[in-house]
Structure formats: structure tokens, C-alpha cells
């Protein structure tokens, strides 16, 4: 019987899921097993894509245009994370948890070349692939720290470090790592926000954890904006600050000021404020996620 390479099988399944790509028109250019996941880089027409697969076979993808001069960010949920700029349009210190292909760090580095950026990525192979295949380039202002985000944030807190823009965007191929979802972790992260800093969390709107996750964020940050783009993706972005949140009018004014700068990245920032709400659409009595109450139990 002919044996089938599991990576090739994975790729075939991926291509059926990732519309509009098809296996007959795509080419694998790199495949590698790291300590954490199987990694596949493939090309389709004008795109180059990165696929992560962990133990249960779930997939997380990111794609970029192959032309390095084409700055457009392909996936809506990636573009959504830059909505944080509506709350702090001139971040001097940026912290990003989770590198992926480096789309967001690359965009922020171009928008704010003088800003300091720390990126925490647990998988060194991901960092290597982002540099080799996705035009991500660390610099004297942009540093990648290899290690666990919980450890990094705890140490940064002990050092008194502060950030104007914090993006939580870590995934393990199944969901957000459970120790990066708890109330204790969010309290540690909150301590890193500057007085005008914004917390941006990329999560899912269709998860069994939605109620618990939302209640946990509310318990730590109080009121937050819930940002979803209907029919675009199953993602949602949580946005919060230490200070009172700007109202819709202020957000719209800031969006108009940012429109020109973000246009090359295909970010229609002017449409974002109307898609943000402060209203709770979850069970406000849901049990909080803590280091003792494992989110993994809810996913079984």
C-alpha cells in the first residue's frame, strides 16, 4: 500500500478549507516540524501562506502578498487588530504576543519607525520562517524574544516596563494557550499598560469559551469595546484601556485622521468604530477563567 506523507495530507485538507485557494494551484515551498507544531509554507497565485497545525489538527493560517512592495494585509481578522490605533494613534512602546508571519509587526514598524517594539514568540522556528519567507525584519527598535509570554510579562512587570500598545495574538493551533487567558494573566498584563495605553486581544466570537472569556476580561479591565465584522470571520477583538474609553464620535474622528496612513495596508479604519460596541452580549454570570479553572475543560 502506498504511504501518504502526513504533511502533504494536511496541506490537502488545508487547501480545501482556505478558500479561494485550491490544491491544484498551490505549491508547498517549506515544511518543518518544530517542538510545538507542524509548519507549512505554501504559495498560491500572488500569495504566500503560513499554516500551523498542533496535536488535534486544527489550523491557523496567515497569508501575505508575494510582492514585498504590496503592503496589503490579506485577512480581515489581522487588519482588525490595528483598530487599537484608534485609542492610541502614536504608540512609542509596543508589545506583541505571538509573531506568526509578522504582518502586524511589519506594518507597525513602517508606521512608527522610531517606536520600540517587543515581540514574544515561543517557537523559534516561527521567527526564522517569518524572516525567511514573509519579509519580517527585526531591527534595533524591533526585538523578538523567544520564550513563553506569561514569563516575559511577569518579568516585564517586575522591571516596571510600560507599553502604549499591547496586542495579545498567541495561538497554539487549537486556541489561545490557556495560561494566557486567565484572570491572573490579564492582571499581570494590565500592569504593563501605560496611562494612555491600549490592550488589544484577538480572540474568537464563536468559541465555547466566549461567555467565560468576556466575563474574565470585564472583571479585569472593566468596560471594553467588543469589535466584530459580521460575516467576515469568526474573530472578535477586545479593546480596553486604563482610562475611560473614547466615545464613538471620538473614535470616528480618529479613524478619519488615520485613514490615509492605513490605506496601503487595506485597512478600512473609517468603518471600524460603527462595528464596536460596549454592550455585553454574553452571560455576565459566567464563571471567570483562572489559573485554577482550566479553559481546556470547556473545550472537550
C-alpha positions as CSV (number, residue, x, y, z in Angstrom):
1,X,0.0,0.0,0.0
2,X,1.3,3.5,-0.9
3,X,2.2,5.6,2.2
4,X,0.9,9.1,2.5
5,X,3.1,11.9,3.9
6,X,1.0,13.4,6.8
7,X,2.2,16.9,6.0
8,X,1.0,16.5,2.4
9,X,-2.3,15.2,3.7
10,X,-2.6,18.2,6.0
11,X,-1.8,20.5,3.1
12,X,-4.6,19.0,1.0
13,X,-7.1,19.4,3.8
14,X,-5.9,23.0,4.4
15,X,-6.4,23.9,0.8
16,X,-10.0,22.7,0.8
17,X,-10.6,24.9,3.9
18,X,-8.8,28.1,2.9
19,X,-11.0,29.5,0.1
20,X,-10.3,30.6,-2.6
21,X,-7.1,28.5,-2.7
22,X,-7.1,25.0,-4.3
23,X,-4.6,22.2,-4.0
24,X,-4.1,22.0,-7.8
25,X,-2.9,25.6,-8.0
26,X,-0.8,25.7,-4.8
27,X,2.9,24.8,-4.1
28,X,4.5,23.9,-0.8
29,X,7.8,25.7,-0.5
30,X,8.7,24.7,3.0
31,X,7.5,22.2,5.6
32,X,9.0,21.7,9.1
33,X,8.2,20.2,12.4
34,X,9.1,22.3,15.5
35,X,8.8,21.4,19.1
36,X,5.3,22.9,19.1
37,X,3.6,22.3,15.8
38,X,3.9,21.3,12.1
39,X,4.6,24.3,9.9
40,X,3.8,24.5,6.2
41,X,4.6,27.5,3.9
42,X,2.9,27.4,0.5
43,X,2.3,29.7,-2.4
44,X,-0.9,30.3,-4.4
45,X,-1.0,32.8,-7.3
46,X,0.1,36.1,-5.7
47,X,0.0,34.8,-2.1
48,X,2.4,33.1,0.3
49,X,0.8,31.5,3.3
50,X,1.8,30.0,6.6
51,X,-0.1,27.1,8.3
52,X,0.3,25.9,11.8
53,X,-1.0,22.5,13.0
54,X,-0.9,21.2,16.5
55,X,-1.9,17.9,18.1
56,X,-5.6,17.8,17.2
57,X,-5.2,19.0,13.6
58,X,-6.7,22.5,14.0
59,X,-5.2,25.1,11.7
60,X,-4.3,28.7,11.9
61,X,-3.3,30.5,8.7
62,X,-1.8,33.8,7.7
63,X,-1.2,34.9,4.1
64,X,0.8,37.8,2.6
65,X,1.2,39.0,-1.0
66,X,4.4,37.7,-2.5
67,X,5.4,41.2,-3.9
68,X,7.3,42.8,-1.0
69,X,6.1,46.2,-2.2
70,X,2.5,45.1,-1.8
71,X,1.7,46.1,1.8
72,X,-1.9,44.9,1.9
73,X,-2.8,42.7,4.8
74,X,-4.8,39.8,3.4
75,X,-7.0,38.5,6.3
76,X,-9.7,40.8,7.9
77,X,-9.0,39.5,11.4
78,X,-5.4,40.6,11.1
79,X,-6.4,44.0,9.9
80,X,-8.8,44.3,12.8
81,X,-6.0,44.2,15.4
82,X,-4.8,47.6,14.2
83,X,-8.0,49.1,15.5
84,X,-6.0,49.7,18.6
85,X,-4.5,52.7,16.9
86,X,-7.9,54.4,17.3
87,X,-7.3,54.5,21.0
88,X,-3.6,55.4,20.9
89,X,-2.5,56.7,17.5
90,X,1.1,57.4,18.4
91,X,2.4,54.4,20.5
92,X,6.0,54.8,21.5
93,X,6.4,51.4,23.1
94,X,4.6,48.3,21.6
95,X,4.3,44.7,22.9
96,X,3.1,41.9,20.7
97,X,2.4,38.4,22.0
98,X,2.6,36.0,19.0
99,X,4.5,36.6,15.8
100,X,3.0,34.4,13.1
101,X,4.1,35.7,9.7
102,X,4.9,39.1,11.2
103,X,2.2,41.1,9.3
104,X,1.2,43.3,12.2
105,X,4.7,44.0,13.5
106,X,5.9,44.8,10.0
107,X,3.0,47.3,9.5
108,X,3.6,48.9,12.9
109,X,7.3,49.2,12.2
110,X,6.6,51.0,9.0
111,X,4.0,53.3,10.5
112,X,6.2,54.1,13.6
113,X,9.8,53.5,12.7
114,X,11.0,55.3,15.9
115,X,8.9,53.3,18.3
116,X,10.3,50.5,20.3
117,X,8.6,47.1,19.7
118,X,9.0,43.9,21.8
119,X,7.6,40.7,20.2
120,X,7.3,37.5,22.2
121,X,7.2,34.2,20.2
122,X,7.6,30.8,21.9
123,X,8.6,28.9,18.8
124,X,12.0,29.9,17.3
125,X,11.1,28.2,14.1
126,X,8.2,30.6,13.5
127,X,10.6,33.5,13.9
128,X,13.0,32.0,11.4
129,X,10.2,31.4,8.9
130,X,8.8,34.9,9.3
131,X,12.2,36.4,8.4
132,X,12.9,33.9,5.6
133,X,9.6,33.8,3.8
134,X,7.4,36.8,5.0
135,X,9.7,39.8,4.8
136,X,9.7,40.3,8.6
137,X,12.9,42.0,9.7
138,X,13.9,42.7,13.3
139,X,15.8,45.9,13.9
140,X,17.4,47.9,16.6
141,X,13.9,49.1,17.5
142,X,12.1,45.7,16.9
143,X,13.2,42.8,19.1
144,X,11.9,39.2,19.1
145,X,12.1,37.5,22.5
146,X,11.9,33.7,22.2
147,X,10.0,32.2,25.2
148,X,6.7,31.9,27.0
149,X,4.6,35.1,27.0
150,X,3.5,34.6,30.6
151,X,7.1,34.5,31.8
152,X,8.0,37.5,29.8
153,X,5.1,39.6,31.0
154,X,5.7,38.7,34.6
155,X,9.4,39.7,34.3
156,X,8.5,42.9,32.5
157,X,6.1,43.8,35.3
158,X,8.8,43.3,37.9
159,X,11.0,45.6,35.9
160,X,8.3,48.3,35.8
161,X,8.1,48.3,32.0
162,X,5.1,50.1,30.4
163,X,3.6,49.8,26.9
164,X,1.3,52.1,24.9
165,X,0.0,49.3,22.7
166,X,-0.3,45.7,23.8
167,X,-1.5,43.0,21.3
168,X,-2.4,39.5,22.6
169,X,-2.3,37.4,19.5
170,X,-1.0,34.0,20.6
171,X,-2.5,30.7,19.4
172,X,-1.3,27.1,19.8
173,X,-3.1,25.6,16.8
174,X,-6.2,24.8,18.9
175,X,-7.0,28.0,20.7
176,X,-5.3,30.6,22.8
177,X,-2.9,28.9,25.2
178,X,-5.0,28.5,28.4
179,X,-2.4,30.1,30.7
180,X,-2.7,33.3,28.5
181,X,-6.5,33.6,29.1
182,X,-6.8,33.6,32.9
183,X,-7.7,36.5,35.2
184,X,-4.2,36.2,36.8
185,X,-2.5,36.6,33.4
186,X,-4.7,39.6,32.4
187,X,-4.0,41.3,35.7
188,X,-0.2,40.9,35.0
189,X,-0.7,42.3,31.5
190,X,-2.8,45.2,32.8
191,X,0.1,46.3,34.9
192,X,2.2,46.8,31.7
193,X,-0.2,49.4,30.2
194,X,0.9,53.0,30.2
195,X,-1.5,55.6,31.4
196,X,-2.8,56.1,27.8
197,X,-2.0,52.5,26.6
198,X,-4.5,50.2,24.8
199,X,-4.9,46.5,25.3
200,X,-5.9,44.7,22.0
201,X,-6.9,41.0,22.3
202,X,-7.5,38.9,19.2
203,X,-10.0,36.1,20.1
204,X,-12.9,34.2,18.7
205,X,-16.6,35.1,18.6
206,X,-17.8,31.5,18.1
207,X,-15.9,29.7,20.9
208,X,-17.5,27.8,23.7
209,X,-15.3,30.0,25.9
210,X,-16.9,33.2,24.7
211,X,-19.0,33.9,27.8
212,X,-16.2,32.9,30.2
213,X,-13.6,34.9,28.3
214,X,-15.7,38.0,28.1
215,X,-16.6,37.9,31.8
216,X,-12.9,37.5,32.7
217,X,-11.9,40.5,30.6
218,X,-14.7,42.6,32.1
219,X,-13.6,41.6,35.6
220,X,-10.0,42.8,35.0
221,X,-10.4,45.8,32.6
222,X,-14.0,46.9,33.3
223,X,-15.8,48.2,30.3
224,X,-14.3,47.2,26.9
225,X,-15.1,47.6,23.2
226,X,-16.2,44.4,21.5
227,X,-15.2,44.6,17.8
228,X,-16.6,42.2,15.2
229,X,-17.0,42.3,11.5
230,X,-20.2,40.4,10.6
231,X,-19.8,37.6,8.0
232,X,-16.1,38.3,7.7
233,X,-14.6,35.9,10.2
234,X,-15.2,34.1,13.5
235,X,-12.8,36.5,15.2
236,X,-13.5,39.4,17.6
237,X,-11.1,41.9,19.0
238,X,-11.3,43.2,22.6
239,X,-10.1,46.8,23.2
240,X,-9.6,48.3,26.6
241,X,-7.6,51.0,28.4
242,X,-6.9,52.1,32.0
243,X,-8.6,55.4,31.4
244,X,-12.2,56.0,30.3
245,X,-12.8,54.7,26.8
246,X,-13.3,57.2,24.0
247,X,-16.9,57.5,22.7
248,X,-18.0,56.6,19.1
249,X,-17.6,60.2,17.9
250,X,-14.0,60.5,19.1
251,X,-13.2,57.1,17.6
252,X,-14.7,58.2,14.3
253,X,-12.7,61.4,14.3
254,X,-9.5,59.4,15.0
255,X,-10.4,57.0,12.2
256,X,-10.6,59.8,9.7
257,X,-7.2,61.1,10.8
258,X,-5.7,57.6,10.3
259,X,-7.4,56.6,7.0
260,X,-4.6,57.8,4.7
261,X,-1.8,56.2,6.6
262,X,-3.5,52.8,6.9
263,X,-4.9,52.7,3.3
264,X,-1.7,50.9,1.9
265,X,-2.4,48.1,4.3
266,X,-6.0,47.7,3.0
267,X,-7.3,48.7,6.5
268,X,-10.7,50.5,6.1
269,X,-10.3,52.0,9.6
270,X,-13.1,54.5,8.9
271,X,-15.6,51.6,9.0
272,X,-14.4,50.2,12.4
273,X,-15.9,52.5,15.0
274,X,-19.5,51.6,14.0
275,X,-18.7,47.9,14.5
276,X,-17.6,48.4,18.1
277,X,-20.0,48.1,21.0
278,X,-19.7,48.4,24.8
279,X,-22.9,46.3,25.3
280,X,-22.5,42.8,26.8
281,X,-23.7,40.0,24.6
282,X,-22.5,37.3,26.9
283,X,-23.7,35.7,30.1
284,X,-22.4,38.1,32.7
285,X,-22.6,35.5,35.4
286,X,-20.3,33.1,33.6
287,X,-17.5,31.7,35.7
288,X,-14.2,33.5,35.4
289,X,-11.2,31.8,33.8
290,X,-8.5,31.4,36.4
291,X,-5.2,29.5,36.9
292,X,-7.3,27.0,38.9
293,X,-10.2,26.8,36.5
294,X,-8.7,25.4,33.3
295,X,-10.3,26.6,30.0
296,X,-9.3,23.3,28.4
297,X,-12.0,21.6,30.3
298,X,-14.6,23.6,28.4
299,X,-13.2,22.6,25.0
300,X,-13.5,18.8,25.5
